[in-house]
Amino acid sequence: MPSGQVAPDLTILMPVYNERTTIDEAVARILDVPLPVDSRELVIIDDGSNDGSAEVLDAGLWPEVVTVLRHRENRGKGAAIRTGLSAARGRYVAIMDADLEYDPGDIGKLLVPLQNGTAVVAYGAMAGRDERMLRPFWLHQVAEYLIGLVLIAVGLQSPEPAVPSILGALIVVNAALVDGPVGAFRAFDRRTHRILDLVVIAALVAAAAIPGLPVDNANRVTMIAVAVVLLVVWWNSSFAHRVPRANGAPVDRSEAIGRGAGRLAGHAAKFVRERRGRAD
């Protein structure tokens, strides 16, 4: 912002790390959401992104109320916030991630106790839709690995193993391909995975309902049960992308689990192929 411009009422800090697919929408929502202030500014801190986020920020035709700062390498969310605070000019400061996990409209609720003088700091609770406590994404992935492997095992024990085994493998592969703590290949982001989860659930329900498919009644019931469990897991999971530690920090234990889970997924898929080959 130009130095001669009047300081805004509110500064919103937005740390960014590899959020290329959500930056544009996040900025638009933060700038457009009604808030109980007369003016606001948005300070974006690119924390060494390597997925094209920097290029998106460079190409953006941002209004004057948007400031973009950069770290040459990833230094962690705390460092990004400190960098943003050094440029903040507002009377109040809020932090909003770029992954769209949280509603920018909630900032207004946090401002109320600050503006009426009953608080000097306001925090939002880690609760999701309808005040539900969302489970971490690594737990979501682990649940999908286990559910998929169970469906594969059940299918292989049945007279008609192909459909349930293929759908079980699809669940495992979907969990292995997402960019998450226990992802084996990390081929796509969590927003895409969130949609693919619903596609997989729909496929399970369709396979259980279509009478022409070679699936026995017991497996149809099993697939419906698996679809319900997956839907519950999906509904109670957080798909937020956690900003990684700075370079040189210890690797999270879940990352090590991910490598093992990925190998397990590969072995399961190989086993299914070999079993089908022998059956043919």
Residue frames as qw, qx, qy, qz and C-alpha x, y, z in Angstrom:
[[0.000, 0.887, 0.462, 0.000, 0.00, 0.00, 0.00],
 [0.325, 0.668, -0.071, 0.666, 1.22, 3.51, -0.63],
 [0.431, -0.123, -0.555, 0.701, 2.86, 5.03, 2.45],
 [0.109, -0.092, 0.109, -0.984, 0.57, 8.08, 2.40],
 [0.525, -0.338, -0.588, -0.515, -2.62, 6.09, 2.51],
 [0.527, -0.485, 0.327, -0.616, -4.63, 6.02, 5.73],
 [0.010, -0.214, 0.963, -0.166, -4.02, 2.89, 7.80],
 [0.558, -0.238, -0.619, -0.499, -6.83, 0.35, 7.50],
 [0.667, -0.471, 0.240, -0.525, -8.97, -0.87, 10.37],
 [0.907, -0.167, 0.377, -0.090, -8.04, -4.50, 9.74],
 [0.238, 0.600, -0.726, -0.239, -5.03, -6.36, 8.38],
 [0.959, -0.004, 0.197, -0.201, -5.58, -9.95, 7.28],
 [0.098, -0.604, 0.765, 0.202, -2.44, -12.07, 7.03],
 [0.934, 0.225, 0.068, -0.269, -2.58, -14.98, 4.60],
 [0.335, -0.517, 0.754, 0.230, 0.39, -17.40, 4.73],
 [0.834, 0.436, -0.110, -0.320, 0.69, -19.39, 1.51],
 [0.246, -0.470, 0.827, 0.186, 2.58, -22.61, 0.93],
 [0.004, 0.015, -0.922, -0.386, 1.75, -24.59, -2.20],
 [0.314, 0.512, 0.658, -0.454, -1.85, -23.38, -2.49],
 [0.058, -0.127, 0.527, 0.838, -1.84, -22.64, -6.21],
 [0.115, -0.377, -0.823, -0.409, -5.36, -23.97, -6.78],
 [0.267, -0.727, -0.621, 0.122, -7.05, -21.92, -4.06],
 [0.335, -0.233, -0.118, 0.905, -5.21, -18.58, -3.95],
 [0.077, -0.244, -0.373, -0.892, -7.48, -16.69, -6.35],
 [0.479, -0.565, -0.582, -0.336, -10.68, -17.80, -4.61],
 [0.558, -0.470, -0.462, 0.504, -9.22, -17.19, -1.15],
 [0.221, -0.088, -0.006, 0.971, -8.22, -13.63, -2.02],
 [0.243, -0.359, -0.467, -0.771, -11.61, -12.90, -3.58],
 [0.555, -0.570, -0.601, -0.084, -13.50, -14.23, -0.58],
 [0.501, -0.388, -0.355, 0.687, -11.34, -12.37, 1.94],
 [0.109, -0.013, 0.115, 0.987, -11.74, -9.07, 0.10],
 [0.333, -0.319, -0.504, -0.730, -15.47, -9.48, -0.54],
 [0.439, -0.434, -0.772, 0.150, -16.75, -10.90, 2.75],
 [0.247, -0.800, -0.108, -0.536, -18.77, -8.40, 4.83],
 [0.603, -0.171, -0.526, 0.574, -16.91, -7.47, 8.01],
 [0.254, -0.903, -0.341, 0.065, -17.64, -4.86, 10.73],
 [0.464, -0.457, 0.142, 0.745, -14.79, -2.57, 9.60],
 [0.356, 0.845, 0.057, -0.394, -14.60, 0.40, 7.24],
 [0.483, 0.733, -0.466, -0.110, -11.35, -0.69, 5.58],
 [0.895, -0.277, 0.341, 0.079, -9.07, -3.69, 5.34],
 [0.316, 0.707, -0.598, -0.207, -5.82, -4.80, 3.78],
 [0.995, -0.025, 0.092, -0.032, -4.60, -8.26, 2.85],
 [0.028, -0.754, 0.651, 0.084, -0.95, -9.23, 3.32],
 [0.982, 0.153, -0.068, -0.086, -0.06, -12.45, 1.48],
 [0.263, -0.713, 0.647, 0.064, 3.14, -14.21, 2.51],
 [0.896, 0.316, -0.289, -0.117, 4.40, -16.81, 0.06],
 [0.592, -0.641, 0.486, -0.040, 6.49, -19.12, 2.24],
 [0.127, -0.489, 0.807, 0.305, 8.76, -20.54, -0.45],
 [0.815, 0.295, 0.374, -0.330, 6.06, -22.31, -2.47],
 [0.163, -0.390, 0.769, 0.480, 7.27, -24.63, -5.24],
 [0.415, 0.363, 0.834, 0.022, 3.98, -25.62, -6.90],
 [0.190, 0.450, 0.501, 0.715, 3.43, -22.51, -9.00],
 [0.225, -0.806, -0.491, 0.243, 1.85, -20.41, -6.25],
 [0.311, -0.521, 0.098, 0.789, 4.45, -17.69, -6.81],
 [0.132, 0.108, 0.610, 0.774, 3.53, -17.50, -10.50],
 [0.132, -0.686, -0.692, -0.182, -0.16, -17.21, -9.62],
 [0.307, -0.768, -0.269, 0.494, 0.65, -14.37, -7.23],
 [0.280, -0.304, 0.338, 0.845, 2.78, -12.64, -9.87],
 [0.043, 0.279, 0.700, 0.656, 0.04, -12.90, -12.48],
 [0.118, -0.680, -0.699, 0.189, -2.73, -11.66, -10.19],
 [0.076, 0.529, 0.151, 0.832, -4.19, -8.22, -10.84],
 [0.408, -0.501, -0.650, 0.400, -4.57, -7.47, -7.15],
 [0.076, -0.922, -0.208, -0.319, -6.09, -4.22, -5.86],
 [0.202, 0.677, -0.407, 0.579, -3.93, -1.79, -3.87],
 [0.638, -0.567, 0.284, -0.437, -5.13, -3.23, -0.57],
 [0.996, -0.050, 0.036, 0.072, -3.23, -6.45, -1.35],
 [0.005, -0.818, 0.575, 0.007, 0.47, -6.76, -0.53],
 [0.984, 0.094, -0.151, 0.029, 2.53, -9.81, -1.51],
 [0.232, -0.775, 0.584, -0.059, 5.64, -10.73, 0.46],
 [0.909, 0.249, -0.329, -0.059, 7.94, -13.68, -0.17],
 [0.608, -0.582, 0.533, 0.085, 10.36, -16.05, 1.50],
 [0.386, 0.572, -0.653, -0.312, 12.95, -17.49, -0.85],
 [0.395, 0.066, -0.916, 0.018, 12.68, -20.83, 0.95],
 [0.637, -0.537, -0.450, -0.321, 10.11, -22.45, 3.18],
 [0.149, 0.367, -0.589, 0.704, 10.56, -21.25, 6.77],
 [0.191, -0.351, -0.864, 0.307, 7.33, -22.40, 8.36],
 [0.125, -0.760, -0.534, -0.347, 4.01, -20.77, 9.13],
 [0.463, -0.750, -0.245, 0.404, 5.28, -18.98, 12.24],
 [0.410, -0.272, 0.255, 0.833, 7.98, -17.21, 10.27],
 [0.111, 0.446, 0.591, 0.664, 5.47, -16.30, 7.57],
 [0.277, -0.834, -0.474, -0.052, 3.19, -14.71, 10.15],
 [0.476, -0.625, -0.036, 0.618, 6.09, -12.74, 11.67],
 [0.317, 0.035, 0.435, 0.842, 6.99, -11.45, 8.21],
 [0.063, -0.641, -0.602, -0.472, 3.39, -10.44, 7.64],
 [0.397, -0.796, -0.375, 0.260, 3.17, -8.69, 11.01],
 [0.449, -0.347, 0.115, 0.815, 6.16, -6.54, 10.07],
 [0.066, 0.161, 0.471, 0.865, 4.11, -5.14, 7.17],
 [0.159, -0.647, -0.744, -0.049, 0.72, -5.00, 8.90],
 [0.078, 0.232, -0.055, 0.968, -0.79, -1.50, 9.26],
 [0.464, -0.524, -0.500, -0.510, -4.23, -2.24, 10.62],
 [0.402, -0.524, 0.393, -0.640, -5.57, -1.61, 14.10],
 [0.841, -0.151, 0.452, -0.256, -6.64, -5.25, 14.23],
 [0.226, 0.481, -0.797, -0.287, -4.80, -8.23, 12.73],
 [0.881, 0.023, 0.335, -0.332, -6.36, -11.53, 11.68],
 [0.118, -0.395, 0.857, 0.310, -4.84, -14.67, 10.17],
 [0.818, 0.320, 0.237, -0.415, -6.60, -16.62, 7.42],
 [0.510, -0.221, 0.747, 0.364, -5.09, -19.59, 5.60],
 [0.319, 0.419, -0.431, -0.732, -5.24, -19.82, 1.81],
 [0.026, 0.017, -0.981, -0.193, -6.67, -23.36, 1.66],
 [0.487, -0.224, -0.294, -0.791, -10.30, -22.24, 2.22],
 [0.396, -0.200, -0.875, 0.192, -10.76, -24.63, 5.14],
 [0.129, -0.496, -0.571, 0.641, -12.16, -21.80, 7.24],
 [0.164, 0.800, 0.513, 0.264, -14.81, -19.22, 6.45],
 [0.316, 0.242, -0.102, 0.912, -13.46, -15.65, 6.20],
 [0.370, -0.636, -0.283, -0.615, -16.82, -14.49, 7.57],
 [0.741, -0.494, -0.408, 0.202, -15.81, -15.87, 10.96],
 [0.435, 0.161, -0.206, 0.862, -13.31, -13.02, 11.26],
 [0.256, -0.553, -0.144, -0.780, -16.25, -10.73, 11.99],
 [0.766, -0.538, -0.327, -0.127, -17.21, -12.84, 15.02],
 [0.740, -0.171, -0.259, 0.597, -13.67, -12.54, 16.37],
 [0.222, 0.387, -0.010, 0.895, -13.66, -8.77, 15.90],
 [0.424, -0.708, -0.369, -0.427, -16.73, -8.18, 18.07],
 [0.695, -0.633, -0.233, 0.248, -15.08, -8.68, 21.52],
 [0.565, -0.029, 0.030, 0.824, -12.08, -6.63, 20.36],
 [0.050, 0.487, 0.278, 0.827, -14.19, -3.73, 19.19],
 [0.495, -0.727, -0.282, -0.384, -16.37, -3.60, 22.31],
 [0.010, -0.703, 0.513, -0.493, -13.32, -3.72, 24.57],
 [0.855, -0.383, 0.194, -0.290, -14.02, -7.03, 26.31],
 [0.917, -0.092, 0.249, 0.296, -10.89, -8.71, 24.89],
 [0.014, -0.813, 0.414, 0.410, -7.50, -7.83, 23.48],
 [0.082, 0.312, -0.882, -0.345, -7.02, -11.17, 21.70],
 [0.798, 0.143, 0.261, -0.524, -9.66, -13.48, 20.19],
 [0.094, -0.291, 0.918, 0.253, -9.14, -17.05, 19.02],
 [0.762, 0.103, -0.256, -0.585, -11.30, -19.32, 16.90],
 [0.712, -0.245, 0.636, -0.173, -11.89, -22.89, 18.06],
 [0.084, 0.303, -0.852, -0.418, -10.73, -25.76, 15.86],
 [0.504, 0.320, 0.735, -0.321, -14.26, -26.81, 15.03],
 [0.105, 0.053, 0.707, 0.697, -15.74, -27.52, 11.64],
 [0.382, -0.284, -0.448, -0.757, -19.20, -27.41, 10.22],
 [0.702, -0.507, -0.323, -0.382, -21.90, -27.50, 12.88],
 [0.392, -0.734, 0.462, -0.306, -19.21, -27.28, 15.57],
 [0.999, -0.019, -0.025, 0.045, -17.88, -30.72, 14.68],
 [0.376, -0.726, 0.524, 0.239, -14.30, -31.47, 15.64],
 [0.786, 0.547, -0.242, -0.155, -12.62, -32.51, 12.39],
 [0.883, -0.296, 0.276, 0.237, -10.11, -35.33, 12.41],
 [0.131, -0.699, 0.489, 0.505, -6.59, -34.74, 11.01],
 [0.687, 0.525, -0.297, -0.405, -6.02, -35.68, 7.39],
 [0.178, 0.423, -0.888, 0.012, -3.47, -38.39, 8.13],
 [0.403, 0.051, 0.817, -0.410, -6.15, -40.24, 10.09],
 [0.682, 0.496, 0.084, -0.531, -8.49, -39.89, 7.10],
 [0.495, 0.556, -0.626, -0.230, -5.89, -41.51, 4.86],
 [0.068, -0.258, 0.938, -0.222, -5.13, -44.33, 7.29],
 [0.586, 0.231, 0.580, -0.517, -8.85, -45.10, 7.56],
 [0.695, 0.549, -0.166, -0.434, -9.12, -45.27, 3.76],
 [0.268, 0.477, -0.835, -0.049, -6.12, -47.62, 3.53],
 [0.250, -0.073, 0.898, -0.355, -7.64, -49.95, 6.11],
 [0.643, 0.380, 0.368, -0.553, -11.16, -49.83, 4.65],
 [0.595, 0.580, -0.408, -0.379, -9.86, -50.49, 1.14],
 [0.170, 0.380, -0.908, 0.050, -7.70, -53.42, 2.23],
 [0.428, 0.079, 0.772, -0.463, -10.58, -54.93, 4.20],
 [0.699, 0.481, 0.111, -0.518, -12.84, -54.71, 1.14],
 [0.456, 0.541, -0.674, -0.213, -10.15, -56.36, -1.00],
 [0.065, -0.230, 0.941, -0.241, -9.78, -59.17, 1.53],
 [0.562, 0.253, 0.585, -0.527, -13.54, -59.72, 1.79],
 [0.650, 0.554, -0.183, -0.486, -13.88, -59.69, -1.99],
 [0.314, 0.481, -0.811, -0.114, -11.15, -62.27, -2.50],
 [0.226, -0.057, 0.913, -0.334, -12.97, -64.63, -0.16],
 [0.610, 0.379, 0.349, -0.602, -16.19, -64.46, -2.18],
 [0.701, 0.280, 0.629, 0.187, -17.30, -66.43, -5.25],
 [0.440, 0.774, 0.267, 0.370, -17.32, -63.23, -7.33],
 [0.574, -0.522, -0.122, 0.619, -14.20, -61.32, -6.21],
 [0.470, 0.353, 0.269, 0.763, -13.63, -58.92, -9.12],
 [0.068, -0.793, -0.265, -0.545, -15.94, -55.97, -8.36],
 [0.563, -0.823, -0.071, -0.001, -15.37, -55.62, -4.58],
 [0.769, -0.260, 0.130, 0.569, -11.62, -56.22, -4.99],
 [0.405, 0.462, 0.253, 0.747, -11.33, -53.57, -7.70],
 [0.228, -0.852, -0.191, -0.431, -13.33, -51.05, -5.64],
 [0.727, -0.644, -0.024, 0.236, -11.21, -51.82, -2.56],
 [0.676, 0.002, 0.187, 0.713, -8.06, -51.23, -4.60],
 [0.159, 0.701, 0.273, 0.640, -9.58, -47.96, -5.88],
 [0.477, -0.863, -0.126, -0.106, -10.06, -46.77, -2.28],
 [0.762, -0.428, 0.122, 0.470, -6.43, -47.62, -1.44],
 [0.543, 0.289, 0.284, 0.736, -5.05, -45.96, -4.59],
 [0.054, -0.850, -0.261, -0.454, -7.13, -42.84, -3.98],
 [0.585, -0.806, 0.004, 0.094, -5.61, -42.55, -0.49],
 [0.770, -0.218, 0.231, 0.553, -2.09, -43.25, -1.79],
 [0.480, 0.475, 0.328, 0.660, -2.18, -40.66, -4.58],
 [0.130, -0.942, -0.226, -0.213, -3.26, -37.61, -2.55],
 [0.350, 0.513, -0.380, 0.686, -0.77, -35.05, -1.25],
 [0.649, -0.672, -0.033, -0.355, -1.03, -35.92, 2.44],
 [0.347, -0.696, 0.603, -0.179, 1.11, -37.04, 5.39],
 [0.618, -0.154, 0.770, 0.011, 0.66, -40.72, 4.50],
 [0.718, 0.635, 0.000, -0.285, 0.38, -40.32, 0.73],
 [0.809, -0.152, 0.438, 0.363, 2.67, -42.63, -1.22],
 [0.545, 0.328, 0.445, 0.630, 2.77, -40.74, -4.54],
 [0.076, -0.657, -0.222, 0.717, 1.12, -37.32, -3.91],
 [0.329, 0.252, 0.627, 0.659, -0.17, -36.93, -7.45],
 [0.106, -0.633, -0.398, -0.655, -3.04, -34.53, -6.67],
 [0.039, -0.310, 0.419, -0.852, -4.12, -32.10, -3.97],
 [0.068, 0.199, 0.857, -0.470, -6.61, -32.55, -1.14],
 [0.464, 0.362, 0.122, -0.799, -9.39, -30.58, -2.80],
 [0.551, 0.275, -0.636, -0.465, -9.28, -33.03, -5.71],
 [0.224, 0.030, -0.954, 0.199, -9.14, -35.95, -3.29],
 [0.293, 0.201, 0.568, -0.743, -12.16, -34.61, -1.44],
 [0.633, 0.341, -0.155, -0.677, -14.17, -34.78, -4.68],
 [0.494, 0.272, -0.805, -0.187, -12.75, -38.18, -5.66],
 [0.114, -0.019, 0.872, -0.476, -13.82, -39.56, -2.28],
 [0.563, 0.317, 0.337, -0.685, -17.43, -38.81, -3.22],
 [0.607, 0.417, -0.506, -0.449, -16.91, -40.40, -6.64],
 [0.242, 0.206, -0.940, 0.121, -15.60, -43.58, -4.98],
 [0.307, 0.142, 0.717, -0.609, -18.53, -43.63, -2.55],
 [0.640, 0.396, -0.002, -0.658, -20.96, -43.23, -5.44],
 [0.496, 0.371, -0.743, -0.252, -19.21, -46.06, -7.31],
 [0.010, -0.073, 0.937, -0.342, -19.62, -48.34, -4.29],
 [0.477, 0.298, 0.498, -0.660, -23.32, -47.58, -4.02],
 [0.618, 0.461, -0.296, -0.564, -23.84, -48.00, -7.78],
 [0.344, 0.308, -0.883, -0.086, -21.99, -51.33, -7.85],
 [0.150, 0.069, 0.879, -0.447, -24.10, -52.59, -4.95],
 [0.489, 0.404, 0.364, -0.682, -27.34, -51.46, -6.58],
 [0.508, 0.443, -0.482, -0.560, -26.88, -52.52, -10.22],
 [0.875, -0.082, 0.393, -0.270, -28.38, -56.01, -10.52],
 [0.851, 0.504, -0.142, -0.032, -26.42, -57.01, -13.63],
 [0.135, 0.737, -0.631, 0.203, -22.98, -56.87, -12.01],
 [0.802, -0.017, -0.594, 0.059, -21.38, -60.15, -10.89],
 [0.029, -0.392, 0.584, -0.710, -21.61, -59.43, -7.15],
 [0.415, -0.350, -0.839, 0.035, -23.20, -61.73, -4.59],
 [0.360, -0.796, -0.333, -0.356, -25.70, -60.37, -2.07],
 [0.698, -0.571, -0.181, 0.393, -23.27, -60.52, 0.86],
 [0.505, -0.041, 0.132, 0.852, -20.78, -58.32, -0.98],
 [0.016, -0.645, -0.377, -0.664, -23.52, -55.90, -1.99],
 [0.535, -0.800, -0.267, -0.042, -24.34, -55.39, 1.67],
 [0.704, -0.359, -0.005, 0.613, -20.62, -55.05, 2.46],
 [0.374, 0.287, 0.253, 0.845, -20.12, -52.39, -0.21],
 [0.233, -0.787, -0.324, -0.470, -23.07, -50.38, 1.06],
 [0.671, -0.690, -0.161, 0.219, -21.62, -50.56, 4.59],
 [0.633, -0.106, 0.119, 0.758, -18.20, -49.48, 3.31],
 [0.152, 0.573, 0.315, 0.741, -19.78, -46.54, 1.46],
 [0.437, -0.832, -0.267, -0.214, -21.51, -45.41, 4.67],
 [0.723, -0.518, -0.035, 0.456, -18.29, -45.69, 6.69],
 [0.513, 0.160, 0.220, 0.814, -16.33, -43.76, 4.05],
 [0.054, -0.739, -0.323, -0.589, -18.98, -41.03, 4.03],
 [0.588, -0.789, -0.173, 0.052, -18.73, -40.70, 7.83],
 [0.703, -0.267, 0.103, 0.651, -14.92, -40.52, 7.58],
 [0.334, 0.433, 0.315, 0.776, -15.16, -37.92, 4.81],
 [0.241, -0.827, -0.327, -0.389, -17.68, -35.78, 6.71],
 [0.619, -0.781, -0.028, 0.085, -15.55, -35.69, 9.85],
 [0.777, -0.041, 0.122, 0.616, -12.15, -35.12, 8.23],
 [0.029, -0.887, 0.086, 0.454, -10.15, -31.94, 7.86],
 [0.787, 0.448, 0.244, 0.348, -8.79, -31.44, 4.35],
 [0.039, -0.982, 0.171, 0.070, -6.66, -28.44, 5.34],
 [0.794, 0.396, -0.254, 0.385, -3.10, -28.49, 4.08],
 [0.616, -0.749, -0.013, 0.245, -0.80, -28.20, 7.06],
 [0.305, 0.884, -0.337, 0.106, 2.20, -25.97, 6.46],
 [0.913, 0.003, -0.297, 0.278, 5.32, -28.14, 6.76],
 [0.591, -0.709, 0.036, 0.382, 8.20, -27.52, 9.13],
 [0.169, 0.896, -0.354, -0.206, 11.16, -25.45, 8.10],
 [0.777, 0.438, -0.445, 0.079, 14.01, -27.17, 6.28],
 [0.302, 0.405, -0.727, 0.465, 16.07, -29.38, 8.53],
 [0.575, -0.305, 0.397, -0.647, 13.26, -30.01, 11.02],
 [0.297, -0.105, 0.946, -0.073, 12.59, -33.62, 12.04],
 [0.365, -0.078, -0.695, -0.615, 10.33, -35.59, 9.72],
 [0.647, -0.192, 0.262, -0.689, 6.88, -36.18, 11.12],
 [0.398, -0.139, 0.901, -0.100, 6.24, -39.77, 12.11],
 [0.676, 0.478, 0.435, -0.355, 3.21, -39.92, 9.86],
 [0.450, 0.722, -0.401, -0.339, 5.42, -39.30, 6.83],
 [0.047, -0.385, 0.921, 0.030, 7.34, -42.47, 7.61],
 [0.533, 0.230, 0.749, -0.320, 4.05, -44.33, 8.00],
 [0.584, 0.646, 0.008, -0.492, 3.04, -43.03, 4.56],
 [0.262, 0.554, -0.743, -0.269, 5.95, -44.75, 2.85],
 [0.197, -0.068, 0.967, -0.147, 4.99, -48.04, 4.47],
 [0.539, 0.458, 0.518, -0.481, 1.33, -47.54, 3.59],
 [0.492, 0.654, -0.310, -0.485, 2.25, -46.84, 0.00],
 [0.124, 0.365, -0.913, -0.134, 4.30, -50.03, -0.22],
 [0.348, 0.163, 0.858, -0.341, 1.42, -51.93, 1.36],
 [0.575, 0.573, 0.180, -0.555, -0.97, -50.51, -1.22],
 [0.388, 0.581, -0.612, -0.370, 1.36, -51.62, -4.01],
 [0.058, -0.171, 0.981, -0.071, 1.64, -55.15, -2.59],
 [0.479, 0.336, 0.654, -0.479, -2.15, -55.36, -2.25],
 [0.572, 0.619, -0.115, -0.525, -2.70, -54.30, -5.85],
 [0.252, 0.473, -0.817, -0.211, -0.09, -56.81, -7.05],
 [0.259, -0.003, 0.929, -0.265, -1.75, -59.56, -5.02],
 [0.586, 0.476, 0.382, -0.533, -5.14, -58.80, -6.59],
 [0.500, 0.617, -0.427, -0.432, -3.66, -58.90, -10.11],
 [0.095, 0.335, -0.937, -0.029, -1.95, -62.22, -9.44],
 [0.399, 0.167, 0.803, -0.409, -5.10, -63.69, -7.92],
 [0.623, 0.566, 0.137, -0.522, -7.19, -62.65, -10.92],
 [0.360, 0.576, -0.663, -0.314, -4.51, -64.01, -13.28],
 [0.102, -0.145, 0.978, -0.111, -4.65, -67.42, -11.61],
 [0.510, 0.360, 0.600, -0.501, -8.45, -67.38, -11.70],
 [0.577, 0.616, -0.193, -0.500, -8.39, -66.71, -15.45]]
